[in-house]
Amino acid sequence: MKKITAYLSLFALLLVVTSYGSILHIVAGETNYEIGGNLTTILNGKIIIGDTTIVASHITILGKKDVNGSVSWESADATGNVVVILKDATVTSKKMHYNLNTDSGTLTGGASMTINASSSNISIESSVLNFDTKKDLYTGSGSPVVIQKGKIHIEGKEFIYDAKKKMFNVLKDVYLFNSSNNEKAWAEELEMNISTNSITLKKVKMEITVK
């Protein structure tokens, strides 16, 4: 088969790939692919599928061939300053694996996430961060996971964020510090309602400074 390598200096290359009914748009400084092949490499570019945009130094899109030679594109792996722009959040990391069939991904290598919220944005730092754009669900783990919302600082081993319900759950060895009044708390679980800006702690020990 003829191998095609596209080199662009001043202009970006736009490709369109079909993946199970979804259209995957590719904008790149350089792409390498083989006609009829099941592998596409993107350098210094981005892929766009629905409300999700993935930008990285290196992206590999992998597909699976059927008996007729047709390719079904299944996954994308990105490395090097990965930025994922979602509907209500932005995530950065060193590595990402994205499942094109389920619209879900896993980011590793110091994942950092910013969630757009009405009162104040929420920042999250974790070792591993998973997202599911169909369910609007985010989960992660770390040692610890660090969450910051305004003057509220939260740590824990795991977190779950349901974007549809605007609800946060932080689990295991939870620590909370409110710098506005020096409140400190230790708990097994924390629930935070983004809509009402309220926090519930379970099995908690708390310190409150009385002046």
N, C-alpha and C positions, 0 to 999 in steps of 0.2 A: 504494500500500500504506500501511497505517497505521503510522506511526513511533512507537515506544514509547521513552520515556526514563524510567528508574527512578531516583528520588532517595531516598536513605535517610539518616537522621541518626543514629538510635540503633541500628538493626538492620542486619545485613548481608544482601545478596541472594544466594541460592544458585541457580545455574543448572546444568544438566547438558547437556553437548553430547557427541554420539557422534562418534568419529573412528576409522574403520576398525577397529571392534571394541573399541576402548578407550573408557572413559568419562572425559571431561574435566569435572572439577568446577570451578565458578567461584564464588568468594566475593568480593564487592565492596562498596565503599561506594557506588559508582554505576556503572551500565552503560548503554551506548547501543547499540541494535541495531534492525534493521528485520526484521519478520516475513518469512521467506522470503529474506532477504538473506544475503550471504556475508561480512559484516564485523561484528564485535562489538568494542566498545571498553570497556575496564575501567579505572576510576580508583580508586586506593588499594585495591587488592585483590590476590587471588592466584588462581592456577590450580593444580589438583592432578591429576596423571595418573600412576597407578601409585605408585611410591616417590618421585616427583619433585614438589616443590612450588616454584612460582615466585612470588615476591612482588615487586611493583614499583608505582611511582606511576602508571605508564601502560602498559597491555598492549593490544595489538591482535591479535585472532585472525582469521585470513583463511581463507576456504574457496573451493572451486571448484564451480560449478554444472554438472550434467550436462544432457542434452537434456530430461530430464523435470522439471528445476527442483530436483532434490534437491541438497543441499549436502554436500560432503565437506570437512571441516575439515583444513587442511594445515599451517598454520604459526602461530606466535605470536611477536610482536616486543615487547620490553619496554624501557622507558627509565626513568631516574630511580631511583637507589638500588636496583638490582636485586639480589635475594637468591635464590639457587637452593639449595634443600635437597635433597641427594641421599641415597642409602642410607647411605653412609659418609663423606660430605663435605659441606661448605658452601662456596658460591662467591658472591662479590659482584663487581659491576662497574657500569658506567654504562649499558651497552647489552647486549642479548641477542637472538639470533635462534634460535628453536627449531623444529625440523622434527617435526611431530606424527606423520608416517608412519614415520620412522626412529628416533624417540626420541633425537635427538641435537641438540646446540646449540653455538653459538659465542658467547662473551662477549668484548667489547672495551671499551676505556676503563678501563685499570687494573684488570685482573682480579686478585682475591685469593682464594686457596683454602686451606681447612683440611681436612686428611685425618685422620680418627680412627685412631690407631695405638695399639697396646698399651703400648709403652714410653714414647713421647712423641709428641704430635701433630706433624704435618708441615704447615708453612705454605709457600705458594707465591705469588709475585707475578710476573705476566707481562703483556705487552701484549695478547696474544690467548690465549684458552683454549678448547679444544674438549672436549666430553664426549659419550660414547656410552653410554647407560644399558643398552642391550641387550648390549653387549660388555664393559661395565665398564672402558672405556678412556678415558684422559684425555691430551690432548696440548696443548702450548703453545709459544709463542715470545716472545722479548723481547730487549731490549738493556740488561742481560741479564735472563734469568729468574733469580729469586732463590729459593732453597729453604733453609728452616731446619728442622732437626730436633734439638731439644735444643741442645747446644753445637756442633753441626756446621752450618757455613755453606757453601752450594754455589751457584755461579753458572755459567751456561752460556747458549747461544743458544736451545736447544730442549730440551724434555723430553717423555718418554713415560712414563705410569704405567699399568701393567696391574694393576687392582685384584684380579682373580681370582688372578693369580700373585703378587701383593704385590711387584712388581718395578718399580723406577725406572730409567730411562735418561736421562742428561743428556748432551747432545751439543754439540760445537763450543765451543772456547775455555773449557774447564771449569776452574774454580778452586774449591779446597776449603780451608777453614780450620777446624781443630778447636781451639777456645779452651781446652779442658781441658788440652792439652799443647803448644799453639802449633805444631802441625803444619800445614804448608802444602803444597799440591800443585797442579800444573798438568797438564792432560791433554786428550786429544782426546775421551775418552768416560768416563763414570762409570756403574757399575751399583750399585744399592743394593737389597739384599734386606730388605724390611721385617720378614719373619718371623724371619730369623736376625740381623737388625741388623748386617749386614756390608756392606762396600763394596769394589768392585773398580774399579781405575783402569787405563785402557789408554793406552799411549804417554805415559807419565807422567814428570814431573820433580818431585822432592819435597824438602822441607826438614824436617829433624827436629832439634829443639833437644836437645843432650846436656848434661846438667848434671854 
